[in-house]
Amino acid sequence: MAMAANTADGEVMVEMNTTPLIDVMLVLLTLLIITLPIQTHAVKLDMPQASNTKPPDIVPPTVDLGIDFDGTVTWNGTPVDRPTMDSYFADAATQTPQPEIHVNANRLAKYDAVAKVLADAQRLGATHIGFTGIDQYQ
């Protein structure tokens, strides 16, 4: 079907024919899809190997480390200041086995306060750290 050159009123229709543009875009899209390489890259993961050894009988002690909304840090329910917390982290890092530190940050706690506590723990050598109470964020 041909494009109408004149309308009923005798005025010239000034619409651009977009069909060739769409055809060119579809051809370019097809060429792009064909020329893209197939994803053959794999991510190498070192998964733990299964063993028949039984877990150790020694259960490491746990420490409940709370971070309140105002930045107050509690060690097993007792409020502590930063130097005291650092000495507790240093003491925990030297114990064998290291105690498990369960961090329970309040939902309203600032990210900076939690990051400082985790950085202090890492700096002083505490390695068994995990977050508890994350159900409050759901």
C-alpha positions as a Markdown table, in Angstrom:
| # | Residue | x | y | z |
|---|---|---|---|---|
| 1 | Met | 0.0 | 0.0 | 0.0 |
| 2 | Ala | 1.4 | 3.4 | -0.9 |
| 3 | Met | 1.7 | 6.3 | 1.4 |
| 4 | Ala | -1.0 | 8.9 | 0.7 |
| 5 | Ala | 0.6 | 12.2 | -0.6 |
| 6 | Asn | -2.4 | 14.3 | -0.1 |
| 7 | Thr | -5.1 | 14.4 | 2.6 |
| 8 | Ala | -8.7 | 15.1 | 2.0 |
| 9 | Asp | -8.2 | 18.8 | 2.7 |
| 10 | Gly | -5.5 | 19.0 | 0.0 |
| 11 | Glu | -2.7 | 19.5 | 2.5 |
| 12 | Val | 0.5 | 17.6 | 2.2 |
| 13 | Met | 1.1 | 14.8 | 4.9 |
| 14 | Val | 4.4 | 15.3 | 6.6 |
| 15 | Glu | 4.9 | 12.0 | 8.4 |
| 16 | Met | 8.1 | 10.1 | 8.3 |
| 17 | Asn | 8.0 | 6.5 | 7.1 |
| 18 | Thr | 9.5 | 4.6 | 10.0 |
| 19 | Thr | 9.2 | 1.1 | 8.5 |
| 20 | Pro | 12.8 | 1.2 | 7.0 |
| 21 | Leu | 14.2 | 2.4 | 10.3 |
| 22 | Ile | 12.6 | -0.4 | 12.1 |
| 23 | Asp | 13.9 | -2.9 | 9.6 |
| 24 | Val | 17.4 | -1.6 | 10.0 |
| 25 | Met | 17.2 | -1.7 | 13.8 |
| 26 | Leu | 15.9 | -5.3 | 13.7 |
| 27 | Val | 18.8 | -6.3 | 11.4 |
| 28 | Leu | 21.3 | -4.6 | 13.7 |
| 29 | Leu | 19.8 | -6.3 | 16.7 |
| 30 | Thr | 20.0 | -9.7 | 15.0 |
| 31 | Leu | 23.6 | -9.2 | 14.1 |
| 32 | Leu | 24.4 | -8.1 | 17.6 |
| 33 | Ile | 22.8 | -11.3 | 19.1 |
| 34 | Ile | 24.6 | -13.5 | 16.6 |
| 35 | Thr | 28.0 | -12.0 | 17.1 |
| 36 | Leu | 28.0 | -12.0 | 20.9 |
| 37 | Pro | 30.1 | -14.7 | 22.3 |
| 38 | Ile | 28.5 | -17.5 | 24.2 |
| 39 | Gln | 29.1 | -17.2 | 27.9 |
| 40 | Thr | 31.5 | -20.1 | 28.6 |
| 41 | His | 33.3 | -18.5 | 31.5 |
| 42 | Ala | 32.9 | -20.4 | 34.7 |
| 43 | Val | 33.5 | -19.2 | 38.3 |
| 44 | Lys | 35.9 | -21.5 | 40.1 |
| 45 | Leu | 34.7 | -22.2 | 43.6 |
| 46 | Asp | 36.7 | -24.1 | 46.2 |
| 47 | Met | 34.1 | -26.0 | 48.0 |
| 48 | Pro | 34.8 | -27.9 | 51.2 |
| 49 | Gln | 35.5 | -31.6 | 50.8 |
| 50 | Ala | 33.3 | -34.0 | 52.7 |
| 51 | Ser | 35.1 | -35.9 | 55.4 |
| 52 | Asn | 34.1 | -38.7 | 57.8 |
| 53 | Thr | 35.8 | -37.1 | 60.8 |
| 54 | Lys | 33.5 | -36.2 | 63.6 |
| 55 | Pro | 33.4 | -32.6 | 64.7 |
| 56 | Pro | 35.5 | -31.6 | 67.7 |
| 57 | Asp | 33.9 | -32.1 | 71.1 |
| 58 | Ile | 35.0 | -28.7 | 72.3 |
| 59 | Val | 32.3 | -26.2 | 71.8 |
| 60 | Pro | 33.7 | -22.7 | 71.6 |
| 61 | Pro | 32.2 | -20.1 | 74.0 |
| 62 | Thr | 29.8 | -17.5 | 72.5 |
| 63 | Val | 29.8 | -13.8 | 73.1 |
| 64 | Asp | 26.7 | -11.7 | 72.5 |
| 65 | Leu | 27.9 | -8.3 | 71.1 |
| 66 | Gly | 25.0 | -5.9 | 70.9 |
| 67 | Ile | 25.1 | -2.5 | 69.1 |
| 68 | Asp | 22.2 | -0.2 | 70.1 |
| 69 | Phe | 20.6 | 2.5 | 68.0 |
| 70 | Asp | 22.7 | 5.2 | 69.8 |
| 71 | Gly | 26.0 | 3.4 | 69.2 |
| 72 | Thr | 26.2 | 1.8 | 72.6 |
| 73 | Val | 28.1 | -1.5 | 72.5 |
| 74 | Thr | 27.3 | -4.3 | 75.0 |
| 75 | Trp | 29.5 | -7.3 | 75.6 |
| 76 | Asn | 27.3 | -10.1 | 77.0 |
| 77 | Gly | 24.8 | -7.5 | 78.1 |
| 78 | Thr | 27.2 | -5.2 | 79.8 |
| 79 | Pro | 27.8 | -1.8 | 78.2 |
| 80 | Val | 31.5 | -1.3 | 77.3 |
| 81 | Asp | 33.5 | 1.6 | 76.0 |
| 82 | Arg | 35.8 | 1.3 | 73.0 |
| 83 | Pro | 39.1 | 0.6 | 74.8 |
| 84 | Thr | 37.5 | -2.1 | 76.9 |
| 85 | Met | 35.9 | -3.7 | 73.9 |
| 86 | Asp | 39.3 | -3.6 | 72.1 |
| 87 | Ser | 40.9 | -5.4 | 75.1 |
| 88 | Tyr | 38.1 | -8.0 | 75.0 |
| 89 | Phe | 38.7 | -8.6 | 71.3 |
| 90 | Ala | 42.4 | -9.0 | 71.8 |
| 91 | Asp | 41.8 | -11.5 | 74.6 |
| 92 | Ala | 39.3 | -13.4 | 72.5 |
| 93 | Ala | 41.7 | -13.6 | 69.6 |
| 94 | Thr | 44.3 | -15.3 | 71.8 |
| 95 | Gln | 42.0 | -18.0 | 73.1 |
| 96 | Thr | 41.9 | -21.5 | 71.7 |
| 97 | Pro | 39.4 | -22.1 | 70.3 |
| 98 | Gln | 38.3 | -18.5 | 69.6 |
| 99 | Pro | 34.9 | -17.6 | 71.0 |
| 100 | Glu | 32.1 | -17.1 | 68.5 |
| 101 | Ile | 31.1 | -13.4 | 68.5 |
| 102 | His | 27.4 | -13.0 | 67.7 |
| 103 | Val | 26.8 | -9.4 | 66.6 |
| 104 | Asn | 23.2 | -8.2 | 67.1 |
| 105 | Ala | 22.9 | -4.7 | 65.7 |
| 106 | Asn | 19.8 | -2.8 | 66.4 |
| 107 | Arg | 17.7 | -2.0 | 63.3 |
| 108 | Leu | 18.2 | 1.7 | 63.9 |
| 109 | Ala | 21.9 | 1.5 | 64.6 |
| 110 | Lys | 24.1 | 3.5 | 62.2 |
| 111 | Tyr | 26.2 | 1.7 | 59.7 |
| 112 | Asp | 29.3 | 3.6 | 60.9 |
| 113 | Ala | 29.0 | 2.3 | 64.4 |
| 114 | Val | 28.7 | -1.4 | 63.3 |
| 115 | Ala | 31.5 | -0.9 | 60.8 |
| 116 | Lys | 33.8 | 0.4 | 63.5 |
| 117 | Val | 33.1 | -2.5 | 65.7 |
| 118 | Leu | 33.7 | -5.0 | 62.9 |
| 119 | Ala | 36.9 | -3.2 | 61.9 |
| 120 | Asp | 38.2 | -3.3 | 65.5 |
| 121 | Ala | 37.5 | -7.0 | 65.7 |
| 122 | Gln | 39.3 | -7.7 | 62.4 |
| 123 | Arg | 42.2 | -5.5 | 63.4 |
| 124 | Leu | 42.7 | -7.3 | 66.7 |
| 125 | Gly | 42.5 | -10.8 | 65.2 |
| 126 | Ala | 39.0 | -12.0 | 66.1 |
| 127 | Thr | 37.8 | -14.3 | 63.2 |
| 128 | His | 34.7 | -16.1 | 64.4 |
| 129 | Ile | 32.1 | -13.3 | 63.9 |
| 130 | Gly | 28.5 | -13.7 | 62.8 |
| 131 | Phe | 25.3 | -11.7 | 62.7 |
| 132 | Thr | 22.3 | -12.7 | 64.8 |
| 133 | Gly | 18.9 | -11.2 | 65.0 |
| 134 | Ile | 18.7 | -10.5 | 61.3 |
| 135 | Asp | 15.0 | -11.4 | 61.3 |
| 136 | Gln | 14.2 | -7.9 | 62.4 |
| 137 | Tyr | 15.3 | -6.6 | 59.0 |
| 138 | Gln | 12.8 | -8.6 | 57.0 |
